[in-house]
Amino acid sequence: MNINLNGVFFGMKHVLKVMKEQGCGSIVNTTSVGGIRSVGNQSGYSATKHGVVGLTRNSAVEYGQFGVTINAIAPGAIMTAMVEGSLKQMDPDNWEEAGKQFVSVNPLKRFGKPEEVSGLVAFL
């Protein structure tokens, strides 16, 4: 809750003051597919990411009149050092197989790459 939702809230709270004064700005929040659809055994995580979606939508309505755009991206499974570490905790001896199981529900059946996400953020 503190990182996934409160961190986004407090970051926006402080930067929106400046953006409102200058009459422009762009915020891109990172949520997750867990903020759009259900994710098994992840109720707490999913709740925080749903919160980011709601915060983003509502704030976009509130601050659009001041020239501030606020969007959210919802990446699926992205292979980062943190994700790799989590997989190794799940199955230290066979973490790559655990990863294959993890992404088996994704349409592309693979982990995304950080650069695939960063391009979208730069566009927004």
Secondary structure as GFF3:
##gff-version 3
##sequence-region A 1 124
A	DSSP	pi_helix	2	6	.	.	.	ID=ss1
A	DSSP	alpha_helix	7	22	.	.	.	ID=ss2
A	DSSP	beta_strand	25	30	.	.	.	ID=ss3
A	DSSP	three_ten_helix	33	35	.	.	.	ID=ss4
A	DSSP	alpha_helix	43	63	.	.	.	ID=ss5
A	DSSP	three_ten_helix	64	66	.	.	.	ID=ss6
A	DSSP	beta_strand	68	73	.	.	.	ID=ss7
A	DSSP	alpha_helix	81	90	.	.	.	ID=ss8
A	DSSP	alpha_helix	95	103	.	.	.	ID=ss9
A	DSSP	alpha_helix	114	123	.	.	.	ID=ss10
###
